[in-house]
């Protein structure tokens, strides 16, 4: 039986436009991978991240950037896809105690499955995802156990895996703190002013400064001792100036 034509130096990187996925992209490029990126237009509240992802793909000279449309709105169950308020100004213990309402049901399972299909079609030997298990968010699909389980599924559920040319799922940030991620990105030359992490930005893509993602991001820059380049809404800037 002939093995599928898989290029071990080719990779698909999931790129949301935030800190984690952008740093992951920089790491893949630094390690010599021929990179393609994929973003998802899933009817998310923070759709402005798609523009950030496009800009970042261009900045990194990505060969092919795919925006995959998949409307998760009808599934609901998340403040990112349904008419549910995004929590604001929560303390760290609140963020880490329960799975937050910003969790999108099975999102990484869905996204990784689509990325896996594209990688197999392209003959790419690796997938990179910026999943991170450390900094408070508590998403079940960002844990090492999930990544390992998905790798097992990819081995069993694809032609490539069955015929001995496995596609490797890489999550290089899984055990890193946000500060460590930012420091690694700075070392690799990432311009974090181009990234967007906010769950509830305004129409111009300016960050609210108060959602969990904004709070974790700001704390990450503080802990990394790096100036925060985030552009915040005028309302938040006025609030902080008082």
Helices and strands as residue ranges (DSSP letters): E 7-14, H 19-30, E 34-41, H 49-59, E 65-69, H 92-97, H 107-122, E 124-128, G 140-142, H 144-157, H 159-162, E 168-170, H 178-187, G 192-194, H 212-224, H 234-241
